Amino acid sequence: MIYSKMWCVVKPSVGVPVFIAAVAIASFSVHLALTLNTTWVKNFLNGGAKMVAEAPAADNAVKK
């Protein structure tokens, strides 16, 4: 482990839960920011209008 000496200063019983909590808070904040600042995420989560992607027509295909 690269930071093995860190555990001489911070007990693992404190450091590990703090690290896991920091990751959880960061993940929550990213997801919250996506939900609040985009329109397509809200529509997707609420079951908004569904669009079906269509393949290009055969005449538009690249010919060899």
mmCIF file as Biopython writes it, N, C-alpha, C and O atoms, coordinates in Angstrom:
data_model
#
loop_
_atom_site.group_PDB
_atom_site.id
_atom_site.type_symbol
_atom_site.label_atom_id
_atom_site.label_alt_id
_atom_site.label_comp_id
_atom_site.label_asym_id
_atom_site.label_entity_id
_atom_site.label_seq_id
_atom_site.pdbx_PDB_ins_code
_atom_site.Cartn_x
_atom_site.Cartn_y
_atom_site.Cartn_z
_atom_site.occupancy
_atom_site.B_iso_or_equiv
_atom_site.auth_seq_id
_atom_site.auth_asym_id
_atom_site.pdbx_PDB_model_num
ATOM 1   N N  . MET A ? 1  ? 0.846   -1.167 0.000   1.0 0.0 1  A 1 
ATOM 2   C CA . MET A ? 1  ? 0.000   0.000  0.000   1.0 0.0 1  A 1 
ATOM 3   C C  . MET A ? 1  ? 0.894   1.234  0.000   1.0 0.0 1  A 1 
ATOM 4   O O  . MET A ? 1  ? 1.884   1.290  0.729   1.0 0.0 1  A 1 
ATOM 5   N N  . ILE A ? 2  ? 0.545   2.208  -0.811  1.0 0.0 2  A 1 
ATOM 6   C CA . ILE A ? 2  ? 1.371   3.401  -0.955  1.0 0.0 2  A 1 
ATOM 7   C C  . ILE A ? 2  ? 1.346   4.248  0.318   1.0 0.0 2  A 1 
ATOM 8   O O  . ILE A ? 2  ? 2.387   4.739  0.756   1.0 0.0 2  A 1 
ATOM 9   N N  . TYR A ? 3  ? 0.180   4.418  0.901   1.0 0.0 3  A 1 
ATOM 10  C CA . TYR A ? 3  ? 0.027   5.311  2.053   1.0 0.0 3  A 1 
ATOM 11  C C  . TYR A ? 3  ? -0.092  4.523  3.359   1.0 0.0 3  A 1 
ATOM 12  O O  . TYR A ? 3  ? -0.969  4.807  4.175   1.0 0.0 3  A 1 
ATOM 13  N N  . SER A ? 4  ? 0.764   3.558  3.556   1.0 0.0 4  A 1 
ATOM 14  C CA . SER A ? 4  ? 0.653   2.723  4.749   1.0 0.0 4  A 1 
ATOM 15  C C  . SER A ? 4  ? 0.959   3.504  6.023   1.0 0.0 4  A 1 
ATOM 16  O O  . SER A ? 4  ? 0.429   3.174  7.083   1.0 0.0 4  A 1 
ATOM 17  N N  . LYS A ? 5  ? 1.798   4.526  5.943   1.0 0.0 5  A 1 
ATOM 18  C CA . LYS A ? 5  ? 2.132   5.302  7.139   1.0 0.0 5  A 1 
ATOM 19  C C  . LYS A ? 5  ? 0.986   6.206  7.576   1.0 0.0 5  A 1 
ATOM 20  O O  . LYS A ? 5  ? 0.981   6.703  8.703   1.0 0.0 5  A 1 
ATOM 21  N N  . MET A ? 6  ? 0.015   6.422  6.691   1.0 0.0 6  A 1 
ATOM 22  C CA . MET A ? 6  ? -1.126  7.250  7.053   1.0 0.0 6  A 1 
ATOM 23  C C  . MET A ? 6  ? -1.883  6.626  8.221   1.0 0.0 6  A 1 
ATOM 24  O O  . MET A ? 6  ? -2.418  7.342  9.068   1.0 0.0 6  A 1 
ATOM 25  N N  . TRP A ? 7  ? -1.930  5.304  8.272   1.0 0.0 7  A 1 
ATOM 26  C CA . TRP A ? 7  ? -2.692  4.628  9.316   1.0 0.0 7  A 1 
ATOM 27  C C  . TRP A ? 7  ? -2.008  4.729  10.674  1.0 0.0 7  A 1 
ATOM 28  O O  . TRP A ? 7  ? -2.589  4.323  11.681  1.0 0.0 7  A 1 
ATOM 29  N N  . CYS A ? 8  ? -0.790  5.261  10.727  1.0 0.0 8  A 1 
ATOM 30  C CA . CYS A ? 8  ? -0.155  5.548  12.019  1.0 0.0 8  A 1 
ATOM 31  C C  . CYS A ? 8  ? -0.741  6.832  12.613  1.0 0.0 8  A 1 
ATOM 32  O O  . CYS A ? 8  ? -0.663  7.044  13.823  1.0 0.0 8  A 1 
ATOM 33  N N  . VAL A ? 9  ? -1.321  7.682  11.776  1.0 0.0 9  A 1 
ATOM 34  C CA . VAL A ? 9  ? -1.893  8.954  12.214  1.0 0.0 9  A 1 
ATOM 35  C C  . VAL A ? 9  ? -3.406  8.832  12.362  1.0 0.0 9  A 1 
ATOM 36  O O  . VAL A ? 9  ? -3.981  9.320  13.335  1.0 0.0 9  A 1 
ATOM 37  N N  . VAL A ? 10 ? -4.049  8.180  11.392  1.0 0.0 10 A 1 
ATOM 38  C CA . VAL A ? 10 ? -5.509  8.041  11.388  1.0 0.0 10 A 1 
ATOM 39  C C  . VAL A ? 10 ? -5.845  6.569  11.605  1.0 0.0 10 A 1 
ATOM 40  O O  . VAL A ? 10 ? -5.338  5.702  10.894  1.0 0.0 10 A 1 
ATOM 41  N N  . LYS A ? 11 ? -6.691  6.293  12.577  1.0 0.0 11 A 1 
ATOM 42  C CA . LYS A ? 11 ? -7.100  4.910  12.834  1.0 0.0 11 A 1 
ATOM 43  C C  . LYS A ? 11 ? -7.959  4.414  11.668  1.0 0.0 11 A 1 
ATOM 44  O O  . LYS A ? 11 ? -8.789  5.163  11.153  1.0 0.0 11 A 1 
ATOM 45  N N  . PRO A ? 12 ? -7.770  3.173  11.252  1.0 0.0 12 A 1 
ATOM 46  C CA . PRO A ? 12 ? -8.613  2.632  10.177  1.0 0.0 12 A 1 
ATOM 47  C C  . PRO A ? 12 ? -10.100 2.633  10.533  1.0 0.0 12 A 1 
ATOM 48  O O  . PRO A ? 12 ? -10.949 2.743  9.647   1.0 0.0 12 A 1 
ATOM 49  N N  . SER A ? 13 ? -10.419 2.511  11.816  1.0 0.0 13 A 1 
ATOM 50  C CA . SER A ? 13 ? -11.835 2.512  12.213  1.0 0.0 13 A 1 
ATOM 51  C C  . SER A ? 13 ? -12.477 3.882  12.013  1.0 0.0 13 A 1 
ATOM 52  O O  . SER A ? 13 ? -13.703 3.996  12.015  1.0 0.0 13 A 1 
ATOM 53  N N  . VAL A ? 14 ? -11.663 4.921  11.840  1.0 0.0 14 A 1 
ATOM 54  C CA . VAL A ? 14 ? -12.170 6.265  11.555  1.0 0.0 14 A 1 
ATOM 55  C C  . VAL A ? 14 ? -11.971 6.598  10.079  1.0 0.0 14 A 1 
ATOM 56  O O  . VAL A ? 14 ? -12.872 7.135  9.436   1.0 0.0 14 A 1 
ATOM 57  N N  . GLY A ? 15 ? -10.800 6.282  9.545   1.0 0.0 15 A 1 
ATOM 58  C CA . GLY A ? 15 ? -10.443 6.678  8.184   1.0 0.0 15 A 1 
ATOM 59  C C  . GLY A ? 15 ? -11.263 6.001  7.105   1.0 0.0 15 A 1 
ATOM 60  O O  . GLY A ? 15 ? -11.662 6.648  6.136   1.0 0.0 15 A 1 
ATOM 61  N N  . VAL A ? 16 ? -11.523 4.709  7.254   1.0 0.0 16 A 1 
ATOM 62  C CA . VAL A ? 16 ? -12.269 3.973  6.224   1.0 0.0 16 A 1 
ATOM 63  C C  . VAL A ? 16 ? -13.710 4.471  6.123   1.0 0.0 16 A 1 
ATOM 64  O O  . VAL A ? 16 ? -14.168 4.738  5.013   1.0 0.0 16 A 1 
ATOM 65  N N  . PRO A ? 17 ? -14.447 4.607  7.231   1.0 0.0 17 A 1 
ATOM 66  C CA . PRO A ? 17 ? -15.804 5.150  7.091   1.0 0.0 17 A 1 
ATOM 67  C C  . PRO A ? 17 ? -15.848 6.587  6.555   1.0 0.0 17 A 1 
ATOM 68  O O  . PRO A ? 17 ? -16.764 6.946  5.816   1.0 0.0 17 A 1 
ATOM 69  N N  . VAL A ? 18 ? -14.874 7.393  6.924   1.0 0.0 18 A 1 
ATOM 70  C CA . VAL A ? 18 ? -14.821 8.768  6.402   1.0 0.0 18 A 1 
ATOM 71  C C  . VAL A ? 18 ? -14.598 8.741  4.893   1.0 0.0 18 A 1 
ATOM 72  O O  . VAL A ? 18 ? -15.229 9.505  4.162   1.0 0.0 18 A 1 
ATOM 73  N N  . PHE A ? 19 ? -13.715 7.878  4.422   1.0 0.0 19 A 1 
ATOM 74  C CA . PHE A ? 19 ? -13.454 7.754  2.990   1.0 0.0 19 A 1 
ATOM 75  C C  . PHE A ? 19 ? -14.701 7.278  2.250   1.0 0.0 19 A 1 
ATOM 76  O O  . PHE A ? 19 ? -15.050 7.825  1.204   1.0 0.0 19 A 1 
ATOM 77  N N  . ILE A ? 20 ? -15.369 6.267  2.786   1.0 0.0 20 A 1 
ATOM 78  C CA . ILE A ? 20 ? -16.581 5.750  2.141   1.0 0.0 20 A 1 
ATOM 79  C C  . ILE A ? 20 ? -17.679 6.815  2.139   1.0 0.0 20 A 1 
ATOM 80  O O  . ILE A ? 20 ? -18.404 6.951  1.154   1.0 0.0 20 A 1 
ATOM 81  N N  . ALA A ? 21 ? -17.804 7.557  3.214   1.0 0.0 21 A 1 
ATOM 82  C CA . ALA A ? 21 ? -18.799 8.632  3.263   1.0 0.0 21 A 1 
ATOM 83  C C  . ALA A ? 21 ? -18.472 9.725  2.248   1.0 0.0 21 A 1 
ATOM 84  O O  . ALA A ? 21 ? -19.379 10.272 1.620   1.0 0.0 21 A 1 
ATOM 85  N N  . ALA A ? 22 ? -17.203 10.047 2.081   1.0 0.0 22 A 1 
ATOM 86  C CA . ALA A ? 22 ? -16.814 11.072 1.114   1.0 0.0 22 A 1 
ATOM 87  C C  . ALA A ? 22 ? -17.149 10.633 -0.308  1.0 0.0 22 A 1 
ATOM 88  O O  . ALA A ? 22 ? -17.611 11.440 -1.114  1.0 0.0 22 A 1 
ATOM 89  N N  . VAL A ? 23 ? -16.921 9.369  -0.616  1.0 0.0 23 A 1 
ATOM 90  C CA . VAL A ? 23 ? -17.260 8.852  -1.947  1.0 0.0 23 A 1 
ATOM 91  C C  . VAL A ? 23 ? -18.768 8.884  -2.162  1.0 0.0 23 A 1 
ATOM 92  O O  . VAL A ? 23 ? -19.232 9.250  -3.242  1.0 0.0 23 A 1 
ATOM 93  N N  . ALA A ? 24 ? -19.532 8.506  -1.151  1.0 0.0 24 A 1 
ATOM 94  C CA . ALA A ? 24 ? -20.993 8.514  -1.271  1.0 0.0 24 A 1 
ATOM 95  C C  . ALA A ? 24 ? -21.528 9.934  -1.458  1.0 0.0 24 A 1 
ATOM 96  O O  . ALA A ? 24 ? -22.424 10.152 -2.274  1.0 0.0 24 A 1 
ATOM 97  N N  . ILE A ? 25 ? -20.996 10.887 -0.723  1.0 0.0 25 A 1 
ATOM 98  C CA . ILE A ? 25 ? -21.443 12.281 -0.847  1.0 0.0 25 A 1 
ATOM 99  C C  . ILE A ? 25 ? -21.081 12.845 -2.215  1.0 0.0 25 A 1 
ATOM 100 O O  . ILE A ? 25 ? -21.878 13.556 -2.827  1.0 0.0 25 A 1 
ATOM 101 N N  . ALA A ? 26 ? -19.889 12.532 -2.691  1.0 0.0 26 A 1 
ATOM 102 C CA . ALA A ? 26 ? -19.482 13.009 -4.018  1.0 0.0 26 A 1 
ATOM 103 C C  . ALA A ? 26 ? -20.376 12.422 -5.104  1.0 0.0 26 A 1 
ATOM 104 O O  . ALA A ? 26 ? -20.792 13.132 -6.020  1.0 0.0 26 A 1 
ATOM 105 N N  . SER A ? 27 ? -20.670 11.132 -5.003  1.0 0.0 27 A 1 
ATOM 106 C CA . SER A ? 27 ? -21.533 10.492 -5.992  1.0 0.0 27 A 1 
ATOM 107 C C  . SER A ? 27 ? -22.934 11.079 -5.965  1.0 0.0 27 A 1 
ATOM 108 O O  . SER A ? 27 ? -23.524 11.333 -7.015  1.0 0.0 27 A 1 
ATOM 109 N N  . PHE A ? 28 ? -23.467 11.293 -4.773  1.0 0.0 28 A 1 
ATOM 110 C CA . PHE A ? 28 ? -24.799 11.887 -4.646  1.0 0.0 28 A 1 
ATOM 111 C C  . PHE A ? 28 ? -24.836 13.286 -5.237  1.0 0.0 28 A 1 
ATOM 112 O O  . PHE A ? 28 ? -25.792 13.647 -5.923  1.0 0.0 28 A 1 
ATOM 113 N N  . SER A ? 29 ? -23.797 14.078 -4.977  1.0 0.0 29 A 1 
ATOM 114 C CA . SER A ? 29 ? -23.787 15.450 -5.484  1.0 0.0 29 A 1 
ATOM 115 C C  . SER A ? 29 ? -23.691 15.489 -7.007  1.0 0.0 29 A 1 
ATOM 116 O O  . SER A ? 29 ? -24.295 16.355 -7.639  1.0 0.0 29 A 1 
ATOM 117 N N  . VAL A ? 30 ? -22.947 14.570 -7.601  1.0 0.0 30 A 1 
ATOM 118 C CA . VAL A ? 30 ? -22.860 14.513 -9.068  1.0 0.0 30 A 1 
ATOM 119 C C  . VAL A ? 30 ? -24.216 14.141 -9.656  1.0 0.0 30 A 1 
ATOM 120 O O  . VAL A ? 30 ? -24.663 14.750 -10.627 1.0 0.0 30 A 1 
ATOM 121 N N  . HIS A ? 31 ? -24.868 13.144 -9.070  1.0 0.0 31 A 1 
ATOM 122 C CA . HIS A ? 31 ? -26.172 12.742 -9.580  1.0 0.0 31 A 1 
ATOM 123 C C  . HIS A ? 31 ? -27.217 13.837 -9.374  1.0 0.0 31 A 1 
ATOM 124 O O  . HIS A ? 31 ? -28.071 14.043 -10.237 1.0 0.0 31 A 1 
ATOM 125 N N  . LEU A ? 32 ? -27.160 14.525 -8.267  1.0 0.0 32 A 1 
ATOM 126 C CA . LEU A ? 32 ? -28.084 15.633 -8.029  1.0 0.0 32 A 1 
ATOM 127 C C  . LEU A ? 32 ? -27.861 16.755 -9.040  1.0 0.0 32 A 1 
ATOM 128 O O  . LEU A ? 32 ? -28.820 17.327 -9.559  1.0 0.0 32 A 1 
ATOM 129 N N  . ALA A ? 33 ? -26.602 17.068 -9.318  1.0 0.0 33 A 1 
ATOM 130 C CA . ALA A ? 33 ? -26.296 18.111 -10.296 1.0 0.0 33 A 1 
ATOM 131 C C  . ALA A ? 33 ? -26.796 17.725 -11.684 1.0 0.0 33 A 1 
ATOM 132 O O  . ALA A ? 33 ? -27.316 18.574 -12.408 1.0 0.0 33 A 1 
ATOM 133 N N  . LEU A ? 34 ? -26.649 16.464 -12.066 1.0 0.0 34 A 1 
ATOM 134 C CA . LEU A ? 34 ? -27.167 16.016 -13.358 1.0 0.0 34 A 1 
ATOM 135 C C  . LEU A ? 34 ? -28.681 16.141 -13.420 1.0 0.0 34 A 1 
ATOM 136 O O  . LEU A ? 34 ? -29.235 16.570 -14.432 1.0 0.0 34 A 1 
ATOM 137 N N  . THR A ? 35 ? -29.336 15.771 -12.352 1.0 0.0 35 A 1 
ATOM 138 C CA . THR A ? 35 ? -30.799 15.829 -12.337 1.0 0.0 35 A 1 
ATOM 139 C C  . THR A ? 35 ? -31.307 17.264 -12.391 1.0 0.0 35 A 1 
ATOM 140 O O  . THR A ? 35 ? -32.295 17.551 -13.066 1.0 0.0 35 A 1 
ATOM 141 N N  . LEU A ? 36 ? -30.637 18.161 -11.684 1.0 0.0 36 A 1 
ATOM 142 C CA . LEU A ? 36 ? -31.118 19.536 -11.617 1.0 0.0 36 A 1 
ATOM 143 C C  . LEU A ? 36 ? -30.737 20.375 -12.834 1.0 0.0 36 A 1 
ATOM 144 O O  . LEU A ? 36 ? -31.443 21.331 -13.155 1.0 0.0 36 A 1 
ATOM 145 N N  . ASN A ? 37 ? -29.655 20.049 -13.513 1.0 0.0 37 A 1 
ATOM 146 C CA . ASN A ? 37 ? -29.133 20.915 -14.567 1.0 0.0 37 A 1 
ATOM 147 C C  . ASN A ? 37 ? -29.344 20.408 -15.981 1.0 0.0 37 A 1 
ATOM 148 O O  . ASN A ? 37 ? -28.897 21.050 -16.932 1.0 0.0 37 A 1 
ATOM 149 N N  . THR A ? 38 ? -30.004 19.290 -16.147 1.0 0.0 38 A 1 
ATOM 150 C CA . THR A ? 38 ? -30.294 18.796 -17.491 1.0 0.0 38 A 1 
ATOM 151 C C  . THR A ? 38 ? -31.789 18.543 -17.622 1.0 0.0 38 A 1 
ATOM 152 O O  . THR A ? 38 ? -32.487 18.314 -16.634 1.0 0.0 38 A 1 
ATOM 153 N N  . THR A ? 39 ? -32.255 18.589 -18.840 1.0 0.0 39 A 1 
ATOM 154 C CA . THR A ? 39 ? -33.684 18.332 -19.059 1.0 0.0 39 A 1 
ATOM 155 C C  . THR A ? 39 ? -33.942 16.878 -19.423 1.0 0.0 39 A 1 
ATOM 156 O O  . THR A ? 39 ? -34.998 16.336 -19.096 1.0 0.0 39 A 1 
ATOM 157 N N  . TRP A ? 40 ? -32.994 16.243 -20.094 1.0 0.0 40 A 1 
ATOM 158 C CA . TRP A ? 40 ? -33.247 14.882 -20.566 1.0 0.0 40 A 1 
ATOM 159 C C  . TRP A ? 40 ? -33.248 13.864 -19.436 1.0 0.0 40 A 1 
ATOM 160 O O  . TRP A ? 40 ? -33.928 12.844 -19.545 1.0 0.0 40 A 1 
ATOM 161 N N  . VAL A ? 41 ? -32.507 14.104 -18.348 1.0 0.0 41 A 1 
ATOM 162 C CA . VAL A ? 41 ? -32.495 13.152 -17.242 1.0 0.0 41 A 1 
ATOM 163 C C  . VAL A ? 41 ? -33.857 13.128 -16.558 1.0 0.0 41 A 1 
ATOM 164 O O  . VAL A ? 41 ? -34.375 12.058 -16.237 1.0 0.0 41 A 1 
ATOM 165 N N  . LYS A ? 42 ? -34.435 14.305 -16.335 1.0 0.0 42 A 1 
ATOM 166 C CA . LYS A ? 42 ? -35.763 14.363 -15.717 1.0 0.0 42 A 1 
ATOM 167 C C  . LYS A ? 42 ? -36.787 13.645 -16.583 1.0 0.0 42 A 1 
ATOM 168 O O  . LYS A ? 42 ? -37.604 12.874 -16.079 1.0 0.0 42 A 1 
ATOM 169 N N  . ASN A ? 43 ? -36.742 13.900 -17.883 1.0 0.0 43 A 1 
ATOM 170 C CA . ASN A ? 43 ? -37.685 13.241 -18.796 1.0 0.0 43 A 1 
ATOM 171 C C  . ASN A ? 43 ? -37.466 11.734 -18.811 1.0 0.0 43 A 1 
ATOM 172 O O  . ASN A ? 43 ? -38.430 10.969 -18.834 1.0 0.0 43 A 1 
ATOM 173 N N  . PHE A ? 44 ? -36.232 11.308 -18.800 1.0 0.0 44 A 1 
ATOM 174 C CA . PHE A ? 44 ? -35.932 9.877  -18.815 1.0 0.0 44 A 1 
ATOM 175 C C  . PHE A ? 44 ? -36.435 9.211  -17.539 1.0 0.0 44 A 1 
ATOM 176 O O  . PHE A ? 44 ? -37.057 8.151  -17.600 1.0 0.0 44 A 1 
ATOM 177 N N  . LEU A ? 45 ? -36.172 9.818  -16.387 1.0 0.0 45 A 1 
ATOM 178 C CA . LEU A ? 45 ? -36.580 9.220  -15.128 1.0 0.0 45 A 1 
ATOM 179 C C  . LEU A ? 45 ? -38.095 9.243  -14.936 1.0 0.0 45 A 1 
ATOM 180 O O  . LEU A ? 45 ? -38.645 8.390  -14.241 1.0 0.0 45 A 1 
ATOM 181 N N  . ASN A ? 46 ? -38.762 10.205 -15.543 1.0 0.0 46 A 1 
ATOM 182 C CA . ASN A ? 46 ? -40.218 10.293 -15.436 1.0 0.0 46 A 1 
ATOM 183 C C  . ASN A ? 46 ? -40.933 9.548  -16.554 1.0 0.0 46 A 1 
ATOM 184 O O  . ASN A ? 46 ? -42.162 9.581  -16.622 1.0 0.0 46 A 1 
ATOM 185 N N  . GLY A ? 47 ? -40.200 8.882  -17.425 1.0 0.0 47 A 1 
ATOM 186 C CA . GLY A ? 47 ? -40.823 8.137  -18.517 1.0 0.0 47 A 1 
ATOM 187 C C  . GLY A ? 47 ? -41.350 9.045  -19.596 1.0 0.0 47 A 1 
ATOM 188 O O  . GLY A ? 47 ? -42.448 8.836  -20.112 1.0 0.0 47 A 1 
ATOM 189 N N  . GLY A ? 48 ? -40.567 10.063 -19.946 1.0 0.0 48 A 1 
ATOM 190 C CA . GLY A ? 48 ? -40.973 11.037 -20.956 1.0 0.0 48 A 1 
ATOM 191 C C  . GLY A ? 48 ? -41.123 10.406 -22.331 1.0 0.0 48 A 1 
ATOM 192 O O  . GLY A ? 48 ? -41.106 9.184  -22.478 1.0 0.0 48 A 1 
ATOM 193 N N  . ALA A ? 49 ? -41.269 11.260 -23.332 1.0 0.0 49 A 1 
ATOM 194 C CA . ALA A ? 49 ? -41.475 10.811 -24.704 1.0 0.0 49 A 1 
ATOM 195 C C  . ALA A ? 49 ? -40.367 9.874  -25.128 1.0 0.0 49 A 1 
ATOM 196 O O  . ALA A ? 49 ? -39.181 10.164 -24.976 1.0 0.0 49 A 1 
ATOM 197 N N  . LYS A ? 50 ? -40.782 8.759  -25.656 1.0 0.0 50 A 1 
ATOM 198 C CA . LYS A ? 50 ? -39.803 7.757  -26.076 1.0 0.0 50 A 1 
ATOM 199 C C  . LYS A ? 50 ? -39.523 7.924  -27.563 1.0 0.0 50 A 1 
ATOM 200 O O  . LYS A ? 50 ? -40.444 7.967  -28.378 1.0 0.0 50 A 1 
ATOM 201 N N  . MET A ? 51 ? -38.252 8.017  -27.905 1.0 0.0 51 A 1 
ATOM 202 C CA . MET A ? 51 ? -37.869 8.128  -29.306 1.0 0.0 51 A 1 
ATOM 203 C C  . MET A ? 51 ? -37.168 6.837  -29.716 1.0 0.0 51 A 1 
ATOM 204 O O  . MET A ? 51 ? -36.346 6.298  -28.975 1.0 0.0 51 A 1 
ATOM 205 N N  . VAL A ? 52 ? -37.501 6.364  -30.886 1.0 0.0 52 A 1 
ATOM 206 C CA . VAL A ? 52 ? -36.891 5.149  -31.398 1.0 0.0 52 A 1 
ATOM 207 C C  . VAL A ? 52 ? -35.865 5.546  -32.444 1.0 0.0 52 A 1 
ATOM 208 O O  . VAL A ? 52 ? -36.184 6.270  -33.388 1.0 0.0 52 A 1 
ATOM 209 N N  . ALA A ? 53 ? -34.652 5.083  -32.285 1.0 0.0 53 A 1 
ATOM 210 C CA . ALA A ? 53 ? -33.617 5.363  -33.275 1.0 0.0 53 A 1 
ATOM 211 C C  . ALA A ? 53 ? -33.836 4.458  -34.478 1.0 0.0 53 A 1 
ATOM 212 O O  . ALA A ? 53 ? -34.058 3.255  -34.338 1.0 0.0 53 A 1 
ATOM 213 N N  . GLU A ? 54 ? -33.769 5.051  -35.647 1.0 0.0 54 A 1 
ATOM 214 C CA . GLU A ? 54 ? -33.976 4.288  -36.873 1.0 0.0 54 A 1 
ATOM 215 C C  . GLU A ? 54 ? -32.671 4.163  -37.631 1.0 0.0 54 A 1 
ATOM 216 O O  . GLU A ? 54 ? -31.852 5.083  -37.647 1.0 0.0 54 A 1 
ATOM 217 N N  . ALA A ? 55 ? -32.490 3.029  -38.249 1.0 0.0 55 A 1 
ATOM 218 C CA . ALA A ? 55 ? -31.307 2.815  -39.075 1.0 0.0 55 A 1 
ATOM 219 C C  . ALA A ? 55 ? -31.447 3.637  -40.354 1.0 0.0 55 A 1 
ATOM 220 O O  . ALA A ? 55 ? -32.562 3.847  -40.832 1.0 0.0 55 A 1 
ATOM 221 N N  . PRO A ? 56 ? -30.324 4.108  -40.915 1.0 0.0 56 A 1 
ATOM 222 C CA . PRO A ? 56 ? -30.415 4.872  -42.166 1.0 0.0 56 A 1 
ATOM 223 C C  . PRO A ? 56 ? -30.955 4.001  -43.299 1.0 0.0 56 A 1 
ATOM 224 O O  . PRO A ? 56 ? -30.770 2.784  -43.312 1.0 0.0 56 A 1 
ATOM 225 N N  . ALA A ? 57 ? -31.614 4.642  -44.231 1.0 0.0 57 A 1 
ATOM 226 C CA . ALA A ? 57 ? -32.191 3.921  -45.367 1.0 0.0 57 A 1 
ATOM 227 C C  . ALA A ? 57 ? -31.066 3.311  -46.204 1.0 0.0 57 A 1 
ATOM 228 O O  . ALA A ? 57 ? -29.925 3.770  -46.167 1.0 0.0 57 A 1 
ATOM 229 N N  . ALA A ? 58 ? -31.413 2.272  -46.957 1.0 0.0 58 A 1 
ATOM 230 C CA . ALA A ? 58 ? -30.423 1.548  -47.758 1.0 0.0 58 A 1 
ATOM 231 C C  . ALA A ? 58 ? -29.807 2.440  -48.828 1.0 0.0 58 A 1 
ATOM 232 O O  . ALA A ? 58 ? -28.634 2.256  -49.153 1.0 0.0 58 A 1 
ATOM 233 N N  . ASP A ? 59 ? -30.539 3.394  -49.389 1.0 0.0 59 A 1 
ATOM 234 C CA . ASP A ? 59 ? -29.989 4.245  -50.443 1.0 0.0 59 A 1 
ATOM 235 C C  . ASP A ? 59 ? -28.984 5.257  -49.879 1.0 0.0 59 A 1 
ATOM 236 O O  . ASP A ? 59 ? -28.201 5.821  -50.642 1.0 0.0 59 A 1 
ATOM 237 N N  . ASN A ? 60 ? -28.988 5.498  -48.570 1.0 0.0 60 A 1 
ATOM 238 C CA . ASN A ? 60 ? -28.022 6.394  -47.959 1.0 0.0 60 A 1 
ATOM 239 C C  . ASN A ? 60 ? -26.757 5.681  -47.513 1.0 0.0 60 A 1 
ATOM 240 O O  . ASN A ? 60 ? -25.801 6.315  -47.067 1.0 0.0 60 A 1 
ATOM 241 N N  . ALA A ? 61 ? -26.756 4.359  -47.635 1.0 0.0 61 A 1 
ATOM 242 C CA . ALA A ? 61 ? -25.609 3.575  -47.202 1.0 0.0 61 A 1 
ATOM 243 C C  . ALA A ? 61 ? -24.417 3.804  -48.118 1.0 0.0 61 A 1 
ATOM 244 O O  . ALA A ? 61 ? -24.588 4.106  -49.300 1.0 0.0 61 A 1 
ATOM 245 N N  . VAL A ? 62 ? -23.232 3.664  -47.588 1.0 0.0 62 A 1 
ATOM 246 C CA . VAL A ? 62 ? -22.007 3.832  -48.382 1.0 0.0 62 A 1 
ATOM 247 C C  . VAL A ? 62 ? -21.861 2.635  -49.307 1.0 0.0 62 A 1 
ATOM 248 O O  . VAL A ? 62 ? -21.936 1.484  -48.876 1.0 0.0 62 A 1 
ATOM 249 N N  . LYS A ? 63 ? -21.651 2.923  -50.583 1.0 0.0 63 A 1 
ATOM 250 C CA . LYS A ? 63 ? -21.499 1.849  -51.577 1.0 0.0 63 A 1 
ATOM 251 C C  . LYS A ? 63 ? -20.027 1.662  -51.886 1.0 0.0 63 A 1 
ATOM 252 O O  . LYS A ? 63 ? -19.272 2.630  -51.980 1.0 0.0 63 A 1 
ATOM 253 N N  . LYS A ? 64 ? -19.627 0.418  -52.043 1.0 0.0 64 A 1 
ATOM 254 C CA . LYS A ? 64 ? -18.211 0.105  -52.371 1.0 0.0 64 A 1 
ATOM 255 C C  . LYS A ? 64 ? -18.012 -0.029 -53.842 1.0 0.0 64 A 1 
ATOM 256 O O  . LYS A ? 64 ? -16.896 -0.287 -54.294 1.0 0.0 64 A 1 
#
